[in-house]
Amino acid sequence: MRKKLWKSLLAAGTALMMSIGAASLVQAEPRQLITAPEEMSAEYFKTLQGNGAPLTGKASLTIGKYINKADNSEEADTSKPIGGIEFQYGKIGNLYEIQDGDATVMAYGIQNKVATAAGIQNSADYTHGEMCFYKDGSVINQAVQEQDKKKFLDLSLDLKKATTGENGQISAELAAPNPYGLYLVMETDVSGAYVMKEGKPVPVSITGSRNPFVISIPTYIKDGTGYWEEQITANVKNSTDDAEVEKKIVIGNNEVSIDGTETVADTDTTSIGDTVHFRLKGTVPSIPQNGNDITKYVLTDNISKGLTPVTVEGEGTEKGTVKIDGVRTAGGNQAPQLQLGSDYTVSALSSDNEEEKAPKYKSGSTFTITFTEEGLRKLSDWAKDGGTAKREIYFYYSAVVNENAVVGPKAEGTAENSGNPNEVKLTYQIAGNQEMNTSYDKVTEFTFGIDVTKQLNGKTDGITENNRKEIQFILYSGKTDAETYYQLKETSKGSGIYKMTNVPATKDTATKMSPAAGGKIEIHGLEEGTYYLKEISTIKGYNLLKKPVEIVITGKKGQNNYVADAVNTGNSEYTGALDKKDNTDGKVNLSVNNTSGFQLPATGGRGAGIFAVCGVLVIGAGIVYYVAVRKKERKAK
């Protein structure tokens, strides 16, 4: 029972290996347990299935520190290790079995003081003594990553110190006798940072440290049938100047928010015609008061062809200047107010994409946000103000999903799970240092489709160019008396391929879709939801469908390596496939069959002659019967 519960818990998205969850921290008051939860032992973990064999009990944790790759990559460049970086780490929690009434629950337990430092002591599902327990482990990691390491250093936890060597690695000493559980990892001192050049250590300036994070040992790997990994490597990537960039999709009911209350994600689903809201975040490195100024700060944003950025009114959608919906700053001692024009400029859209050779951005667009001389002065003053809170700049903009949007996980020749990708990088320079480029941070939008095969008596060859227009369908969603109807655009006359539009429709104006010769109808550009395909006419002589066909589209979530990075492993992201067995293309496949109905024969045809003969026979039989009855009556008299 425990094994099944544990596997279900993490396979559903609570595996913690440096993941950033979207779990809400707002819930009911924690339940106080009377019976103490049972902590899982090393022997229990050894019953879990590893990669080809059960876990061995020989768990390990390797912490690596590397410079970001210079090219478009989500990975640390393991050929460029950073030595001299001090980390502190230690076990802060484990998995527990909890008896909640008649239910047995598996939950992660951490000390109350750790939960308090993370700000989630009131968000626990259960408490007992000095412990807090959480059914969704991502809540712990998410909260820890949002805190300054000083909060945890002040707790006098049982942490070990270690410093990266020339290879940039630390082989962590795990807890005994049970090495499994939750481990807090913090980068605590970068003053001795160096890289090896020509066999000699060369000091480098690390201007900002990574936030604390939590590692789960073991971690569930969704590869094939899935397995548990007990030998964990956590590669922490930094550029030596350590300004960072992030791109997110703003989702949910507050998707137009620009005040920091917005909910964000790395993947989402959408329909053609929808407006998608994006958030860009760049950080500003901390610089000593007598340090050098920031001399360059440029954000470069690449957008795939399936999205059209919203531009300044009157400038056109193809080459206009991208409209910034809002900008805000946070952190340091006093965050500056930034003004468009005086502090930063936004370029017009360009198709001269520096990633033009990458298929996923071919025919897409690029724009830049560049800080002016006055803006750079503000950034430099801000970087030197002595504040300890990370300095962050946020830009918001929007884009409309267009008819070029890719359906399913990827376009031909592109990366798996890339969908309709977007990415941003930061180029910056501090006087006296080389120009630095972060790696691209990626997000992606997915859209889905419906693939219909229309049949007549189970066959498609009866649907020809001459009669295909007699068959008509409309598409809608919503409940009775609250339907939403759709207008779609056929890609070419007679193709049977229709794409969503953002044109409002009624029942009368909804697009009437006809199949191509051979019976195929494809509908592209749908987000998650329940849709209804209603047949409103068919070929003469065939029965019309009595009810609309209900179609439920649910995106599959799981491992998405396209958007994964060192702190977000992509274990609970959309993949572009549907949550249906063996689905790989993001399309719902269905058949609609009309059977032929009973018909009266045409006047003058052979059938009419048969009816006439039958009529004569019936009348004759009646006459014979009448005569026989009369004879019997006479005899009786």
Backbone hydrogen bonds, N-H to C=O, Kabsch-Sander energy under -0.5 kcal/mol:
donor,donor_aa,acceptor,acceptor_aa,energy
5,L,1,M,-2.5
6,W,2,R,-3.0
7,K,3,K,-2.4
8,S,4,K,-2.3
9,L,5,L,-2.4
10,L,6,W,-2.0
11,A,7,K,-2.6
12,A,8,S,-1.2
13,G,10,L,-2.2
14,T,9,L,-0.9
15,A,10,L,-1.0
18,M,16,L,-1.9
18,M,214,V,-1.6
19,S,16,L,-0.9
21,G,19,S,-0.7
21,G,138,S,-0.5
27,Q,25,L,-0.6
31,R,125,D,-2.2
33,L,31,R,-0.6
33,L,127,T,-3.0
38,E,97,E,-2.5
39,E,37,P,-0.6
40,M,95,L,-2.6
45,F,41,S,-1.7
46,K,42,A,-1.7
47,T,44,Y,-1.9
48,L,45,F,-1.8
50,G,48,L,-0.5
50,G,53,A,-2.1
52,G,50,G,-1.7
55,L,48,L,-2.4
59,A,57,G,-1.0
60,S,230,E,-2.1
62,T,232,I,-2.7
63,I,61,L,-0.5
63,I,170,I,-2.5
64,G,62,T,-0.6
64,G,234,A,-2.5
65,K,168,G,-2.9
66,Y,236,V,-2.1
67,I,77,D,-0.5
67,I,80,K,-2.1
68,N,238,N,-0.7
69,K,75,E,-1.1
73,S,71,D,-1.5
77,D,67,I,-2.4
78,T,76,A,-1.2
80,K,77,D,-2.5
82,I,65,K,-2.5
83,G,81,P,-0.5
83,G,194,Y,-2.6
84,G,164,T,-2.6
86,E,84,G,-0.6
86,E,189,D,-2.9
87,F,162,A,-3.0
88,Q,186,M,-2.6
89,Y,160,K,-2.0
90,G,184,L,-1.7
92,I,182,L,-2.7
93,G,182,L,-1.3
94,N,109,G,-1.4
96,Y,107,A,-3.0
97,E,38,E,-2.8
98,I,96,Y,-0.5
98,I,105,V,-3.6
100,D,98,I,-0.8
100,D,103,A,-2.9
101,G,99,Q,-0.8
103,A,100,D,-2.0
105,V,98,I,-3.2
105,V,103,A,-0.5
107,A,96,Y,-2.3
108,Y,134,Y,-2.8
109,G,94,N,-2.8
110,I,132,C,-2.5
111,Q,92,I,-0.7
112,N,130,E,-3.1
115,A,111,Q,-2.2
116,T,112,N,-2.5
117,A,113,K,-2.0
118,A,114,V,-1.9
119,G,115,A,-0.6
119,G,116,T,-0.9
120,I,115,A,-2.7
121,Q,115,A,-0.6
123,S,120,I,-1.3
124,A,121,Q,-0.5
125,D,133,F,-2.3
126,Y,133,F,-1.6
127,T,31,R,-2.4
128,H,131,M,-1.9
131,M,128,H,-1.8
132,C,110,I,-2.9
133,F,126,Y,-2.8
134,Y,108,Y,-2.6
137,G,135,K,-0.8
139,V,136,D,-1.5
140,I,137,G,-0.9
141,N,137,G,-1.4
142,Q,138,S,-2.7
143,A,139,V,-2.0
144,V,140,I,-2.5
145,Q,141,N,-2.3
146,E,142,Q,-0.7
146,E,143,A,-0.7
147,Q,144,V,-1.8
151,K,148,D,-1.4
152,F,148,D,-0.5
152,F,149,K,-0.9
153,L,149,K,-2.2
154,D,150,K,-1.9
155,L,152,F,-1.2
156,S,153,L,-1.0
157,L,152,F,-0.6
159,L,157,L,-1.9
160,K,89,Y,-3.2
162,A,87,F,-2.0
164,T,85,I,-2.2
165,G,169,Q,-1.3
168,G,165,G,-2.1
170,I,63,I,-2.1
172,A,61,L,-2.5
172,A,170,I,-0.9
174,L,172,A,-0.8
181,G,217,I,-2.8
182,L,93,G,-2.5
183,Y,215,I,-2.7
184,L,90,G,-2.8
185,V,213,F,-2.7
186,M,88,Q,-2.6
187,E,210,R,-0.5
188,T,86,E,-2.1
188,T,186,M,-0.8
189,D,86,E,-1.5
192,G,84,G,-0.6
193,A,190,V,-1.7
194,Y,83,G,-2.2
195,V,202,V,-2.3
197,K,195,V,-0.5
197,K,200,K,-3.1
200,K,197,K,-1.6
202,V,195,V,-3.4
204,V,193,A,-1.5
206,I,204,V,-0.7
207,T,205,S,-0.8
213,F,185,V,-2.0
215,I,183,Y,-2.6
217,I,181,G,-2.6
217,I,215,I,-0.5
219,T,229,E,-2.2
221,I,219,T,-0.5
221,I,227,Y,-3.3
222,K,220,Y,-0.6
223,D,221,I,-1.7
226,G,223,D,-1.8
227,Y,221,I,-1.9
228,W,49,Q,-2.4
229,E,219,T,-2.9
230,E,228,W,-0.5
232,I,60,S,-2.7
232,I,230,E,-0.8
234,A,62,T,-3.0
235,N,233,T,-0.7
236,V,64,G,-3.7
236,V,234,A,-0.7
237,K,235,N,-0.6
238,N,66,Y,-2.7
246,E,281,K,-2.3
248,K,279,R,-2.3
249,I,265,A,-3.1
250,V,248,K,-0.5
250,V,277,H,-2.8
251,I,249,I,-0.5
251,I,263,T,-2.7
255,E,252,G,-1.1
257,S,254,N,-2.1
263,T,251,I,-0.7
265,A,249,I,-2.0
268,D,444,T,-1.2
270,T,446,F,-2.3
272,I,525,G,-1.7
273,G,401,V,-2.7
274,D,271,S,-2.1
276,V,274,D,-0.5
276,V,399,A,-3.6
277,H,250,V,-0.6
278,F,397,Y,-3.2
279,R,248,K,-2.7
280,L,395,F,-3.2
281,K,246,E,-2.9
282,G,393,I,-2.3
283,T,244,E,-2.6
284,V,391,R,-1.8
286,S,207,T,-1.1
287,I,383,A,-2.5
291,G,288,P,-2.6
295,T,293,D,-0.5
295,T,429,Q,-2.7
296,K,429,Q,-1.3
298,V,427,T,-2.8
299,L,369,I,-2.5
300,T,298,V,-0.5
300,T,425,K,-2.4
301,D,299,L,-0.5
301,D,367,F,-2.8
302,N,300,T,-0.5
302,N,423,E,-2.4
303,I,365,S,-2.9
304,S,421,P,-1.6
307,L,304,S,-1.7
308,T,400,V,-2.8
310,V,398,S,-2.7
312,V,321,T,-2.9
315,E,312,V,-2.1
320,G,316,G,-0.5
322,V,347,S,-1.2
323,K,310,V,-2.6
324,I,322,V,-0.5
325,D,323,K,-0.6
325,D,396,Y,-2.5
326,G,396,Y,-1.0
328,R,394,Y,-1.8
330,A,392,E,-2.1
332,G,389,A,-1.7
341,G,344,Y,-3.5
342,S,340,L,-0.8
343,D,339,Q,-2.5
344,Y,339,Q,-1.1
345,T,370,T,-2.6
347,S,368,T,-2.5
349,L,320,G,-2.5
350,S,366,T,-2.1
353,N,351,S,-2.5
356,E,353,N,-2.2
358,A,355,E,-2.5
361,Y,358,A,-2.0
362,K,358,A,-0.6
362,K,359,P,-0.9
364,G,361,Y,-2.3
365,S,303,I,-2.3
366,T,350,S,-2.1
367,F,301,D,-1.8
369,I,299,L,-2.2
370,T,345,T,-2.3
370,T,368,T,-0.5
371,F,297,Y,-2.0
372,T,343,D,-1.9
376,L,372,T,-2.7
377,R,373,E,-1.7
378,K,374,E,-1.9
379,L,375,G,-2.2
380,S,376,L,-2.5
381,D,377,R,-2.4
382,W,378,K,-2.3
383,A,379,L,-2.7
384,K,380,S,-1.1
385,D,382,W,-1.5
391,R,284,V,-0.6
392,E,330,A,-3.1
392,E,390,K,-0.5
393,I,282,G,-3.0
394,Y,328,R,-3.0
395,F,280,L,-2.5
396,Y,326,G,-2.1
397,Y,278,F,-1.7
398,S,323,K,-0.5
399,A,276,V,-2.4
400,V,308,T,-2.9
401,V,274,D,-2.7
402,N,306,G,-2.5
405,A,402,N,-1.9
408,G,447,T,-2.7
414,T,411,A,-2.0
418,S,415,A,-1.4
419,G,409,P,-3.4
420,N,445,E,-2.0
422,N,443,V,-2.4
423,E,302,N,-2.2
424,V,441,D,-1.6
425,K,300,T,-2.0
427,T,298,V,-2.9
428,Y,436,M,-2.3
429,Q,296,K,-1.8
431,A,293,D,-2.9
433,N,430,I,-2.6
436,M,428,Y,-3.2
438,T,426,L,-2.5
441,D,424,V,-2.6
442,K,440,Y,-0.5
443,V,422,N,-2.5
444,T,266,D,-2.2
445,E,420,N,-1.9
446,F,268,D,-2.8
447,T,406,V,-0.6
448,F,526,L,-3.4
449,G,586,G,-1.9
450,I,523,I,-2.2
451,D,588,V,-3.4
452,V,450,I,-0.6
452,V,521,I,-3.5
453,T,590,L,-2.3
454,K,452,V,-0.6
454,K,519,G,-3.3
455,Q,592,V,-3.2
456,L,459,K,-3.5
457,N,594,N,-3.4
459,K,456,L,-1.5
463,I,460,T,-1.7
464,T,462,G,-0.8
468,R,464,T,-1.9
470,E,467,N,-1.8
471,I,468,R,-1.5
472,Q,537,S,-2.2
473,F,513,M,-1.9
474,I,534,K,-2.2
476,Y,532,Y,-2.2
477,S,484,T,-2.1
478,G,530,T,-0.6
482,A,479,K,-2.5
484,T,477,S,-3.1
485,Y,483,E,-0.5
485,Y,505,A,-0.7
486,Y,475,L,-1.6
487,Q,503,V,-0.7
489,K,499,K,-2.8
491,T,497,I,-2.6
495,S,492,S,-2.5
498,Y,496,G,-0.6
498,Y,522,E,-3.5
499,K,489,K,-2.3
500,M,524,H,-2.0
501,T,487,Q,-1.2
505,A,485,Y,-0.6
510,A,506,T,-1.4
511,T,486,Y,-1.7
513,M,473,F,-3.1
513,M,511,T,-0.8
516,A,520,K,-2.6
518,G,463,I,-1.8
519,G,516,A,-2.6
521,I,452,V,-2.3
522,E,496,G,-2.8
523,I,450,I,-2.7
524,H,498,Y,-3.0
525,G,448,F,-1.1
526,L,448,F,-2.6
529,G,553,I,-2.2
531,Y,529,G,-0.5
531,Y,551,I,-3.2
532,Y,476,Y,-3.2
533,L,549,V,-2.4
534,K,474,I,-2.6
534,K,532,Y,-0.7
535,E,533,L,-0.5
536,I,472,Q,-2.5
536,I,534,K,-0.6
537,S,472,Q,-1.3
542,Y,539,I,-1.7
543,N,595,T,-3.3
549,V,533,L,-2.8
550,E,548,P,-0.6
551,I,531,Y,-3.1
553,I,529,G,-3.2
553,I,551,I,-0.6
554,T,552,V,-0.6
556,K,577,A,-2.7
558,G,573,E,-2.7
560,N,558,G,-0.5
560,N,570,G,-1.9
563,V,560,N,-0.7
564,A,560,N,-0.6
565,D,568,N,-3.0
573,E,558,G,-1.9
573,E,570,G,-0.9
575,T,556,K,-2.0
579,D,554,T,-3.3
580,K,578,L,-2.5
583,N,580,K,-1.9
588,V,449,G,-2.5
589,N,587,K,-0.6
590,L,451,D,-2.3
592,V,453,T,-2.5
593,N,591,S,-0.5
594,N,455,Q,-2.4
597,G,541,G,-2.2
605,G,602,A,-1.7
608,A,605,G,-0.6
609,G,605,G,-1.1
610,I,606,R,-1.8
611,F,607,G,-2.3
612,A,608,A,-2.1
613,V,609,G,-2.4
614,C,610,I,-2.4
615,G,611,F,-2.0
616,V,612,A,-2.2
617,L,613,V,-2.4
618,V,614,C,-2.0
619,I,615,G,-2.4
620,G,616,V,-2.8
621,A,617,L,-2.5
622,G,618,V,-1.8
623,I,619,I,-2.1
624,V,620,G,-2.4
625,Y,621,A,-2.2
626,Y,622,G,-2.3
627,V,623,I,-2.5
628,A,624,V,-2.3
629,V,625,Y,-2.0
630,R,626,Y,-2.0
631,K,627,V,-2.0
632,K,628,A,-1.7
633,E,629,V,-1.8
634,R,630,R,-2.0
635,K,631,K,-2.2
636,A,632,K,-1.8
637,K,633,E,-1.3
